[in-house]
């Protein structure tokens, strides 16, 4: 197909909608058309500044779409303008028939068409695998339209042998399907496609614990047909009438800077490919020792840093603010409602808050930027606190721990890198929210997106949140790079703990990890597959801790040794309880409030709610996310029956910060509230409660010695196993499966019975915040 002038048809929406599970949303989407082939593209991080460099994430082999770059897009779009597009034969782009439609020259012409369609002059091209050949074609023929090339794991068009693979013909029938014989047109078209895909991606990701990367790529490979992949391969190899052109002669005409990144354990194409391309293009080579063929997916933090460093070297500084040295941060109270917003954007806040100091490009104003370096002896003690946004319990206990820590270190400065709804609690307590918090993608929004009717597969939800976790870690990495923090406290900040163990060289501060559960556990209906996945995740964590014990200076379990489930991490893995006892310090439970003082305030709270002395109050709450809407509706449906059984019952239903109370019905005898600060005050005032199975709310009620019904989210392994085990130890609460709560009569009966029950719970620790602060104080 001859190259034609690109025409552009913009996507169906000028301002694309927010996707809660993505690390970034495109600013604009469109289609570049060459003949009858449509190439779908997207632009992210449009900084509206012509001096900001553009990065084009070039397609790879059509077996995966541009979504492969999901762990790069969010971070790079914060610093640069980013263009992605689906290569022909993949994603939302056309799938023309025949090998001739898929030659390297066609892909290179598509690249040029996308540059024209997106008004991109001279970008930095970032490639993986086959994409390197297309970048070389483009750079050789259009040198003025490229600033540089980052070629990751180049694999095509070079005069380098791949032992074991090159000897196997792709286009002839074979009498074996062993090894690289699976890489065969006739095997794909004859029913062996699934087997090939599984084989290929297991070779692509030889690194241990790569289940998610393999799963993603296998899924993408099934978005196209075997015949399309056969055409794309024939076009690249010069089969079925296509003309294959080596890129070796073209490299002489590549004049832009080139960075080649290649894994030493690449089992798709050996390191010699990367070495040869670097030699031919007079470029630089970075060898990732122990890495396979997919560093953008398997080593995203290192890959992202390499890309950014190269782009800034060849195309100038980024367009995003950097965090340099001490930053003036407004108090949360002065921010007001600004920090309440769901900060799901990729850019800095536009609400008037102080932004980090910008290190701008090459303009004259850049010389006016003032920087200050403070000698270590003159620095105040600084802590960066990270509190999980999945629920509000972490925020409540973390604020209490921070207050206790300040008592021990009066000169302490604490900044919070936090998301909604945590920011609601922080604003209430006048804590300082770091302005870079605006760059975080919201984890609660992702969880809500993953949930069904009172159903949240928590383990899979975390797995599916990989691009958000990478994005948020990169924000954290930028913050600590210039923040001079003495201590980072991560309360279930999964991204920070995981990627610091994967990139321990980035640790430049004391690090304390806090959690109230240890160990991923499979749900029974997940079968052997889920059991294997959870065991693999647990094994990776155990191996990380054994190899890099220095990453965590303190591991704090919020609870006691007996609160840890007594189950194995998986086959041939240790007991969760024994391993946790050997690797954690125990703070006891942290309520974040004084139960005795809350009991004293209870009569006043009841009076504020209009609850009479002859009435009993039932409080219903489902935590800080929007997952609990179905449960709230079930309880509200049961109110009339419950009041028929117990006429003195009054209901107060708390929707929380992410559910609109106006969206819920309010039957007689029930009041629906929105976000309630210090929810424990309401719990202290109640006579009975109905809650989900979240640990914080259940333990609040246990500490207050209140009868309650708890209905764990289905498929939520933490609520199903970890929380229930702890509540059983305290002999607290009445467990009610959601299947039974669906029946209004059954739910009403459970509430009425629990309201009349005398409780005899084990006592809950009251000094947890102080004990946790003692464990942290010597780190700062």
N, C-alpha and C positions, 0 to 999 in steps of 0.2 A: 504494500500500500504506500503510495507516495505521500510525502508530508504535505499538508495543506495548511492554509492560514487557519489558526485556531479560532473557532467561534465559541462564545461563552453563553451558557444558559444558567442563570443563578438558581440555587436550590429553592425549595418551596417556602422557606421562611427567611426573611432578611436578618432577623435576630434569632438564631437557633435556640431552642428551648434547653433548659438545664437538664442534664442527665445525672441523677444522684450517685451513680456508681462509676462515673468517669473522673479522671484526674483533671480534665479540662473540657470546656465546651467550645466549639468553633465559633469564631466571630462571624464568619460567612462561609457558605458552602456553594459549590457550583459544579458545572460540567464543562470540560473542554471537549470539543468535537473535532475529530479528524476523519473526514469521509463519513462512514457510517459507524465509526467507533466512538463511543462516549467514555471519557475518562473523568471519574468523579474525584473532586479535590475538596480540600478544606483548609482554611487559614485560621490559625490560633494566635493569640497574643498580639493582636494588631495594635501596636503602641502609637500609631498615628504620628510617627516620627521617622522621616526618611533616613535618618542617620542610624537607626537601629538595624543591625544586620538581620538578614533572613536566612533561616536554616530550612532546607528542603530534605525531608526524610523520604528518601527514594524507595520505591517498591523493591521487594526482593523477588524470589521465585513466586509464581502465582499460586503456589500451594498455600500461602498465607496472604491475607489482605494487609492494608496499612495499619489495622488494629494491632499488628505485631509491635508497633512502636509505642504502645500505650504507656509504657513506663518511662518514656522519654518526653512525650508531648507536654505534660503538665509542667515539668521543671523547665524545659527549654523555652516554653511559651511565656514563662515569667521573666525571662531574660532577653528573648529575641522574638522576632516574628517567625512563625513556624508554618510551613506548608507541608501537607501530606496529600498523597493521592493513591488510589487503588490502581495497581497496574492492570493493564488489559488482561482479562481472564480471571480476575479476582474481585472480591468485594462488590461494590456498587457499579463497577465499570463493565463495559461490554465484554462479551465472550465470543469474538469472531471465530469462525471455523477455519481450520487449515493451518499448517505449520508456517506458511509464509507470512501470516499475520503476526507472528511472535518472534521475529528475528531481533537481534540486539539493536539494529538500526531503527526498527519500529518503536521499541521501548524508548530509545534515545529521542526520537522525534516526539513521542508523547510527553517526555520531560520538558522539551522546549515549548510545546503547546501549553502545558500547565503554567510554565513561567510567564508566558504571554497572557494567559487568561487571568492570572492572579497579579498582574502588573509587577512581576518580580524581575529585577534587573540582573544582579549578579549575586546569587546566594552561595552559601556554603552547602555542598551536597554531602549528606550522610547516607552511607549505603551499608547493606549487609549482603553477603554472599553474591548472587548474580548481579545485584545492583551496581557493583563496582564496574562491571563491563559497560553498563549504560552510562555511568558517570564519565568514564574515560572517553567513550564515543562523543558525548556532549562536549567535554572540555577540549578535546582535540579539534572539533569542528567549530566550536563557538567559544573561543578562549575569553572573549570579553564578557561572557554571560556566566562566569563562575569565579568565585573568590577562593575556593579551596575545596578539597575533598577529604572526607574521613571515610576510609574504606575498612569496614569491619568484616573480618573473615572472608576476604575475597575468594571467589571459587570458580570463576568462568573466564574463558578466553585466553588463558595463559599456557605457555609451553612448559608445564610442570606436571610430572607424573603423580598419580595417586595409586600406589601399589594396592592390589586386591580389588580395585574398582575398575581401573581402565581396561583390564583384561576381559571384562564381562560386557558383551554387546548389548546395547539397549534395544535395538530394533529387530532382533532375530529371536524366534522362539527358542526357548532353552529347555533342557530336560531336567533342570534342577531349580529349586526355589530357595536355595540356601544363601544366606548372606546377601551380597550385592546382586545376586541373581534376581532378587526381588525388585531391583531397579530396572524394570523391563516393561516395555510397552505392552507386550502380549500378556504378561502376567496381570498388569493393571486392568486391561480391557476384558480379561478372561475370568475376573472374579477375585483376583488377589490384591485389589487396591487397599482394602482395610489392613491386610497383613503388611503390605509395603509401608503404609503410613505409620503404623506402629513401630516398625523396624527403623524407619528413617529418623523419626523424632527421638527415639531412644538413643540413636547414635549422635544426633544433634546435641543432646543434653546428657553427656556421660557423667556429669557431676552428680554425686549422691544427693538424694532428696529433691529431685527435680520433677516431682509428680505434677505440680500445677503447670509448669511450663509445657510438659509433654501433653497434658490434658488440653490446654488451650490450643496448641498447634494441631493436635489431632482433630479437634472440633472444627477449626478453620479449614482444614484440609477436606472436610466433608461438606463444605459450602460450595465446592466445585465438583465437577464430574471427572471420572478417570479420563474421558476422552479429551476434555479441555486441558488437563495436565499433560496428556500425551502430546497435544498440539504445541503447548508452550515449550515442552522439552525438545521436540523435533525441531522447532524453530531455532532454539539455542544451539543444538548440535549440528544443524545443517542437514537434517533428514527430511524425507517426504517432500522434496522439492524446494526446501528452504535453503538459503545461502548463509553459511556460517563464516564470520569474519573474525580472525584473531585480533585481539587488541594490542598485541605486542608492537606492531609497527605504529599504531596510533599513539602509544605512550610517549613517543619522541616529541609529539606536538602538545603534550600537556605541560603547560607553563605555570599553572597555579600550584600553591603549596599542597602537599598530600601527606596525610597521616594514615598509616596502615596499622590496624589493631588486629592481632590474631592470637588465638588461644593455642597453647602448646599441646593441648590434648584434643585438638579439633579432629574428629573422626569422620567428617564429611570431606574436607579438604585439608591436607597437612599444612603445617606452619610454612613449608617451603613456598606455598602460594603467596602468603603475605610477604615473605622475604623477597620473592621475585618481583611483586608489584612495587614494593618500596624501592627496589633497585632500579627498575625501569623508569619510574616517575621521579627518581631522585628525592624520594620522600623520606619521612621518618617512620620508624617501626616501634610499636609498643607491643611487647609479648606479654600476654596474660597467662602466667604459668599455672597450669592445671585447669584452664578454662577450655570449653568445647566450642561449638560452632555458633552458639547463640548468646554472646555476652550481653546484648541489650536486654534480654529477658532474664538471664541467670545472674548476671553481675551488673544490675542497672545503676547502682550508685557510682561505681568506678567508671562505667561507660558514660554516664551523664557528666561527670566531672571532666573526663577526657574531651568530650565534645565541646563543652563550654569553654574550656581552656584554649582549645584549638581555634574556635570561632573568634574569641576575643583577641587572640594573637594575630590572626590573619585579616579580621574584618573590623576590629575595634571593640571597645567595651560594650556591654549589653545595655539595653534600655531600661532595665529594672533597677530599683533602688538596691543598694547593698547595705548591710548592717555593718557599720564601722565603729569600733570603740564604744564608749558610753553613749547611750541613746536616751534622749529626753522622752519619757513615756508618761502620758497623762494618767492620772489615777482613774480607776474604773468608774468611780462615782462621777468624775467630770465627763467621762465619755457618755454616760447616760444610756439612752436606748440604743446608741450606735452599736454597742457590743452585743445587743440582743439579737441583731439580725443574723440570719443563717448565712454565715460567711462561706459560701460555696463558690466563690469567685477565684480567679487565678491572679488577679491584679491587686495592688495595694488599695487600702481603704480610700474612699472619696468622701468621707463624712467629716472631714475637718480634723481628724486626729493627726498627731505628729507622725511623720513618716521617717523611716531610717534615712540617714545621710546618703545622698546619691553621689556615686562616683560616676560622673557623666563621661561622654565621649570626647571628641577632640576639639570641641568648641572653645572659644575664648573664656567663657564663663567657668570652664573646668578649673582654671588656675585659681579661682576664688574659693574653691572648696577648702574648708579648714578642717584639719584633723588633729586630734590630741591623743598622745600616748602617755599613759600614766605609769610611773614606776611601780613595781609590784608592791613595795612597802607602803605606798600611798593609796593603794586601792581599797575600797570598801569590800566587805564580804558580799559576794553576789551569788544568788541561787536562781536557776531557771527551773520552774515547776511545771510539769506536764501532767494533766489530769484527764483521764479517759472521759470522752463526751458521751459514751454509751450508757446513759442513765445519769442521775444526779447524785447518787450515793458517793461516788469518788470525790466530787467537788466538796461535799459537806465534810467528809473526813479529812480531806487535804487542807481545807481552810483551818480546821482545828489543829492539825499537825503543824501547819505553818505558824500559827499563833504560838504554839508551845515551843517551836524552834526559835522564834524571836525572843521568847523569854530567856532562852539559854544563850543567844547571841544577839544582844540588843542593837548592834550596829548593822544587822543583816538587811540587805536589799533583796527582795524577791520579785522576780518578773514571772508572769504566767503566759505560756504559749498555749492558748486554749480556744475552744470552739463553743458555739451554742449547742446545748443549753448551759454548759459550765459557766459561760460568761455571765449568765443571769445571777448565779450565786456569787461570783467574784465581784460583780458590780455592787451587789447588796452589802458586801463586806469591805468595800473600798479597796480591793486589791488592784495591783497594776497589771493591766493586760498589755502584753507586748504588741506593738502595731503590726508586726509580721504575722500575727494571728489571722489577719485578714486574708492571707494567702492560703490558709489551710482549707482543704476540702472537707466537707462535713461528713463525719462517720455516721452520725445518727440518721442523716438522710439516706445514706446507703442501706443501713439496717432496715429502715422503714420500707425501702424499695424492695428488699429481699423478703419481707414478711408476707405471710398469708393470713387467714383468719385465725388469730391467736396461735400462729404457727411461725416459728423462726428457727430455721436450721442454723444455729449459731456458728457451728464449726465451718460449714460451707459459706456462710455469710462473710466470715473472716477471710477465707480463701479467696472469695470473689472480690474482696476489697483490696487486692494486691496493688492495683495502680494508685489507689488513694493512699495506701500506706507508704508506697515509694515516694509519691508526691509530697506527703507531709513530712517524711524524713528529710527530703531535700530542703524543705523550708527550715526545719530544725538545724540542718547542717549549715545553712547560710547564717542562721542566727548565732550559733555558737562559734562560727569561724571568726567573728569579730566582736563577740560579747564579753570575753574575759570572765567567764563564769567559773566560780570555784567548785560549784556542785550543781549537778542536774539530778532532779528527782523525777522519776517516771512512774506514775501510778497507772499500771496497766497500759503504758504507752508502747504497744506491741511493736510498732514500726521502729522506734528508737532502739529498743533492746535487741531486736533481731538484726538490724542493719549495722549496729555497732559491733556485734559479734562477727558479722560478715566482713566488716571493714574496720578492724580494731585500730588501725593507724589513725583514724579520725577522732579517737578519744583524747581529749586534752583537758579533762576536768574529772573530778570525782563523780561517780555515777552510782545512784541508789535506785534499785528496782523494787517496786511494791506491788503486791497482788494479794487477792483473797482466795484464789484457787490456783492449783497447779495440775496440769495434765489435761490434754485433749482426750475425750472419751467418746466412743462411737455410740450412736443410737442403735437399738436392736434391729430396727427395720432397714438399717443401712447395710446389713449383711457383711460378708467377708471383705468386700471392697472398702467400705468405710472403716472397718476395723484396721485394715492394712494402712490406710491413709493416716488415721490418727496415730497409729504406732510409729509411722515414718516421721511425722511431725514431732512426736515426743522424742524419738531417737536423735533427731537433728539437734533439738534443744539440749539434750544430755551431752552430746558430743561437743557442741559449742561451749558449754560451761566447763567441760573437762579440759578443752584445749585453751580457752581464753578466760580463765577464772579472773584475770586482772581487769576485764571489762567492767564487771560489777564490783564496786567497792563494798557494797552492802546489798544483800537480798533480804527484804523484809516481808514476812508473811503476816497479813492482817488477820490474826487469829492465833489459836494455840495448836500445838502439834496434833492433838486429838481431833481438831477440826478438818484435818486433811483426810481425804478419802483413802481408805485402805484397799486399794486396787493396784494391779500392775499397770505400768505405762503401756504394756503390750507384750507380745510373746518374746521371751528371752530378754526382757527389760526389767529394771528393778521395780520395787514397790514405790508407788507415789509417796506414801507417807514416810517411808524410811529415807528415800532420796531427799525429800524436802527437809526432813529433820537434819540431814547432814549438810545441806547447802543453804539453809535460810536461818535468819534470826526471827524470833517471834515477838510481835508487839502486843498480842492480845487484840480483841476486837476494838475498833475505834468507832464509837457512836457519833462523835462530833457534837454531843450535847450532854448536859447533866440531867439524867432522868428524874432526880429528886426535885430539881428546880422546875422542870417541865410540869411535874405533877402539881406543884404549887400554883402554876399559872393556868392550869386546866379549867377551873371554874370560870375565869374571866374569858377564856376562849369560847367556852360553851355559851356564855352570855352574849358574846359578840355574834355568834351564829344564831341566836334566838332559840336555843335549846333549853327547854324548861327543866326544872329539877325532877319532874315526874316522867321525863322522857329519856330514852336511851338513844345514843348517837352511833350510827354506823358510818364509818369513813371508808370510801372506796377510792383507790388510787392505783395507777398502773405505771408509775415511774416517769422518767423524763423524755422518753421517745414517743413517737406516734404509733407504735406497734399495738398499743392496748385498746384501740377504738372498739374492736369487736367485743372485748371483755366488758367494757363500760356499758355498751348497749345491752349485753346479756343481763347485767346487774340491774340496769334501769327497767328492763322488761319484768324482772322479778320483784320489783319494789311493791306493787299492789298485793301480790300474794304474801310477801314477807310481812307486810303491815297487817294483813288479815290474820296471820299467825301471831304476830306480836304488835298490837296496835300502838304501843308506845315507841316504836322504832322511828327515828328520823334519819334520813340518808343525806350525807354530803359527798358528792362525787367530784373528785379533783381530776380535771382533764390534763393538767400539766402544761409545760411551756410549748409543746409542739402539736397540740390538738385544740381546735377551735371549740370552746364550750358551747357556742351558739349552734354548733352542728349536732348537738346531742339533745334528746327530749328530756323534759323535766316533769315527770309525773308528780301527782300530789304526794307530799311528804318527802320530796327529794329536791335538793339544791345542787346545781352544777356550777363549779368554780373553775377558773383557769389556773394559771400558775400561782402556787401558794408558797411564798418564801418560808423557810424553816418549817417544813411539813411535819416535823416531829411534834410541834406544838399541837397540831390537829390530832395527831395520833395519841398524844397524851390525854387529850380531851375526850376521846371516843370510848365507847363501851364494847365495840366490836369493829372489826375491819375486814374488808375483802380486798385482796391484793394479788398481783402476779407473784411469781416465784423469785423475784429479785432479792439478792441477799440483804441489801441495805434496809429496805423497808421492812422485811421480815425480822431482821435483827433489831431494828428500832422498836417494833412492837413487842419483841421478846424482852428487850431491856426494860420496857415500860410495863411489862407483865399484862398485856392486853390479849384477849382471845381474838383469833383471826382465822380466816379461811384464805388459803393461798392456792392459786391455780396456775401452775407453771406453764409457760409457753410450750407448745408441742415442739418436739425436736430441738429444744434448747438444752444442750447437754449440761451446761453449768447449773441451770435451775433444776433439771431433772435429777442429777446425781450429786453435784457438789453442794448445792444449797440444801437440798432435802436431807442429805447426810448430816449436815451441820444442825439443821433444825431438829432432826430426830435426836441428836445428842443433847440438845437443850430441852427436849420433850415439849417443843413449842409448835403451835399452829395446827390447823386441820388441813391436810392435803386433799384437794379435790381435783380430779382430772377434768380437763375442759369438756370432754365428752359427756360428763355428768353435769357440768355447769350449763350446758346448752339448754337443758330442761328448766324453764323458769320455776316450776314447782319444786324440783329437787334442789335448785340453788337457794330458793327462798327458805326451804326447810333447813338447809345446812347453816344459813346465816342465823336463823332464829335459834337453833340449838346451840350454836357457838356463842351467841350473845348471853346465854344463860349459864355458861360453863365457868366453873372456878378453875383458875390456872395455878399450876405449880411448876413453873419453869426453873431450870437451872439459872443462877445469877449470871449476868453478862458483865464483863470487865468494864470498869469506869475510868481506868487510867491508860487506855490504849494510845491516845494522842501523845501523852507525856512519854510513854515508853518508846513510841516511834521516834519522837523528837530526840530522845537520848541516843538512839541508834544513828541518827543523822548528824547530831551536833559535832561529833569529832571529825566529820568529813569536811567541815567548812570553818 
